[in-house]
Amino acid sequence: MTVYGKAITIAQFFDFVIARYQADINRLTGHVVIQPIDEFNRPSKADYGTPRVPPSTTEVQALFGGWRDGLPQGRRFLPAARDYLVASLWRRAGLRINETVLLDIRDRRPDLGPSGKLHVRFGKGSRGRGPKPRLVSAINQVDALLEWWLNDVRHRSMTNGTTRMHRCCPANAVIGSPAGEPGRGQRAAHRADRDGGPPPAGVGRAPDAACAAAFLRVLAV
């Protein structure tokens, strides 16, 4: 909630108290409730000077196209692929950050509709009413993107450089993060970078060939 929104909420609360309970409070305590938010200290809405113009469709496509084409050559393919997937869900399905993080494997419903749907169980509610679930169509090739991630990449990204599941990644989470406390393989790669030597076999700079090849098969995603 913004500063302006908090001020409005406080003002509404005091308006309610004054209208309903002013006489009772004065009779019991001898005090008069006053409105702390007035026209002189009420914060104004954010003013950015000029309207913020969103990027054009061509600019967005150029950004994600360059990002996609550079993934197989990246030093760390798995984290880069995860970040690309997350940003693509924001772009293509309109999910919020928290909604994306809380997605579960069971929330993908390929049986619903021609391209399937995503069951967003922790959608943003209104006025403190809690999560508001909804179904989001897996259009704009979201179905192909998730198929690639779940079948070719996710099980690799959940291992954190070893065979151990990262403690912050639930077993059924769609987004498995290899970030956080580094495993033995990641520490070895970091030491190799620091000392200028080659990374150990199977760890570090070279992207996973199978993941990269599978990604390139997902056309225009």
C-alpha positions in Angstrom: 0.0 0.0 0.0 1.3 3.5 -0.9 1.7 6.4 1.6 -1.3 8.0 0.0 -3.4 4.9 0.4 -2.4 4.5 4.1 -3.4 8.1 4.8 -6.8 7.6 3.2 -7.4 4.5 5.2 -6.5 6.3 8.5 -8.7 9.2 7.5 -11.7 6.9 6.8 -11.2 5.2 10.2 -11.3 8.5 12.1 -14.3 9.7 10.0 -16.1 6.5 11.1 -15.1 7.0 14.8 -16.1 10.6 14.8 -19.5 10.0 13.1 -20.5 6.9 15.2 -18.7 7.2 18.6 -17.7 10.9 19.2 -20.4 11.5 21.8 -19.7 8.2 23.7 -15.9 8.8 23.8 -16.4 12.4 25.0 -18.8 11.3 27.7 -16.5 8.6 29.0 -13.1 10.2 28.7 -13.8 13.9 28.3 -11.7 14.0 25.1 -12.9 15.1 21.6 -11.7 12.9 18.7 -10.2 15.0 15.9 -9.4 14.0 12.4 -5.5 13.7 12.1 -5.6 13.8 8.3 -6.6 17.1 6.9 -6.1 19.1 3.8 -2.7 20.4 5.0 -1.0 17.1 5.9 -2.7 14.7 3.5 0.0 13.3 1.1 -0.6 13.9 -2.6 -0.7 11.2 -5.2 2.5 10.4 -6.8 3.3 12.7 -9.7 5.9 11.5 -12.2 5.9 14.8 -14.1 5.3 13.2 -17.5 3.2 10.1 -18.4 5.1 6.9 -18.5 4.8 5.4 -21.9 5.1 1.6 -22.0 7.4 0.0 -24.5 6.0 -0.9 -27.9 5.2 -4.5 -28.9 8.2 -4.4 -31.3 10.5 -3.3 -28.4 9.3 -6.0 -26.1 9.7 -8.6 -28.8 13.2 -7.4 -29.5 14.1 -7.6 -25.7 12.8 -11.1 -25.2 14.1 -12.3 -28.6 17.6 -11.2 -27.7 17.3 -12.7 -24.3 16.1 -16.0 -25.7 18.8 -16.2 -28.3 21.5 -15.6 -25.8 20.4 -18.2 -23.3 22.3 -21.3 -24.7 25.6 -19.3 -24.7 25.1 -18.1 -21.1 27.5 -19.0 -18.4 24.8 -20.4 -16.1 22.0 -21.7 -18.2 19.6 -22.9 -15.5 19.2 -19.7 -13.5 18.9 -17.7 -16.8 16.3 -20.1 -18.1 14.3 -19.8 -14.9 14.4 -16.0 -15.0 13.3 -16.1 -18.7 10.4 -18.4 -17.8 9.2 -16.1 -15.0 9.4 -12.9 -17.0 7.6 -14.6 -19.9 4.8 -15.6 -17.6 4.5 -12.0 -16.5 4.5 -10.8 -20.1 2.4 -13.5 -21.7 -0.1 -14.5 -19.0 -0.2 -11.3 -17.0 0.8 -13.0 -13.7 2.0 -11.0 -10.7 5.4 -11.7 -9.1 3.9 -13.4 -6.0 1.4 -15.3 -8.1 4.2 -16.8 -10.2 6.3 -17.8 -7.2 3.4 -19.6 -5.6 2.5 -21.6 -8.7 2.4 -25.4 -8.1 2.8 -28.2 -10.7 -0.9 -29.1 -10.1 -1.9 -25.6 -11.1 -1.1 -26.3 -14.7 -4.3 -27.7 -16.3 -3.6 -28.7 -19.9 -7.0 -30.5 -19.9 -8.9 -27.2 -19.8 -9.4 -25.5 -23.2 -7.4 -25.8 -26.4 -4.1 -24.5 -24.9 -4.8 -25.3 -21.2 -5.1 -23.0 -18.2 -3.2 -22.0 -15.1 -5.0 -22.1 -11.8 -3.7 -19.1 -9.9 -4.7 -20.0 -6.4 -3.0 -17.0 -4.7 -4.3 -14.2 -6.8 -4.4 -10.7 -5.5 -7.5 -10.0 -3.5 -9.1 -6.7 -2.7 -9.6 -4.7 0.5 -7.9 -7.4 2.6 -10.2 -10.2 1.7 -7.3 -12.7 1.1 -6.2 -14.5 -2.1 -8.6 -14.5 -5.0 -8.1 -17.6 -7.2 -8.7 -17.5 -10.9 -8.0 -19.4 -14.1 -5.7 -17.9 -16.7 -5.6 -19.2 -20.2 -2.2 -20.5 -21.3 -2.3 -18.5 -24.5 0.6 -16.8 -26.3 2.6 -20.1 -26.2 2.6 -20.2 -22.5 1.7 -23.9 -22.8 4.8 -24.7 -24.9 7.0 -22.7 -22.6 5.8 -24.6 -19.5 6.0 -27.9 -21.3 9.7 -27.2 -22.0 10.4 -26.0 -18.5 8.7 -28.9 -16.7 10.0 -31.7 -18.9 13.5 -30.6 -19.8 14.7 -28.1 -17.3 13.0 -28.0 -13.9 14.4 -31.2 -12.5 17.9 -29.9 -13.2 17.3 -26.5 -11.7 16.1 -28.0 -8.4 19.4 -29.8 -7.6 21.5 -26.7 -6.7 24.7 -28.1 -8.1 24.3 -31.5 -6.2 21.6 -34.1 -5.9 20.2 -32.2 -2.8 16.9 -30.4 -3.2 17.3 -26.7 -2.2 15.6 -26.2 1.2 13.7 -23.1 -0.1 12.1 -25.0 -3.0 9.0 -27.0 -2.3 9.0 -30.3 -4.1 6.0 -29.4 -6.3 6.8 -25.7 -7.0 6.9 -24.8 -10.6 9.7 -22.3 -10.1 12.7 -24.1 -8.6 15.4 -21.7 -7.6 19.1 -22.7 -7.8 20.0 -19.5 -6.0 20.6 -19.1 -2.3 23.1 -21.2 -0.3 25.5 -22.6 -2.9 26.0 -26.4 -3.1 29.4 -28.0 -3.5 29.4 -27.8 -7.2 28.6 -24.1 -7.2 31.3 -23.4 -4.6 33.8 -25.2 -6.8 32.8 -23.2 -9.8 33.1 -20.0 -7.8 36.6 -20.9 -6.8 37.5 -21.7 -10.4 36.3 -18.3 -11.4 38.3 -16.6 -8.7 41.5 -18.5 -9.4 41.2 -18.3 -13.2 41.2 -22.0 -13.7 38.6 -24.2 -15.6 35.5 -25.3 -13.8 35.2 -28.9 -12.7 33.6 -31.3 -15.1 29.9 -30.8 -15.4 29.8 -27.7 -13.4 30.0 -24.0 -14.2 30.3 -22.1 -17.4 29.0 -24.4 -20.1 25.3 -24.6 -20.4 23.6 -28.0 -20.3 23.5 -29.2 -23.9 20.3 -31.1 -23.5 18.5 -28.1 -21.9 19.8 -25.7 -24.6 18.8 -28.0 -27.4 15.4 -28.5 -26.0 15.0 -24.8 -25.6 15.9 -24.1 -29.2 13.1 -26.4 -30.2 10.6 -24.2 -28.6 10.1 -21.9 -31.5 9.3 -18.2 -31.0 8.8 -18.6 -27.2 
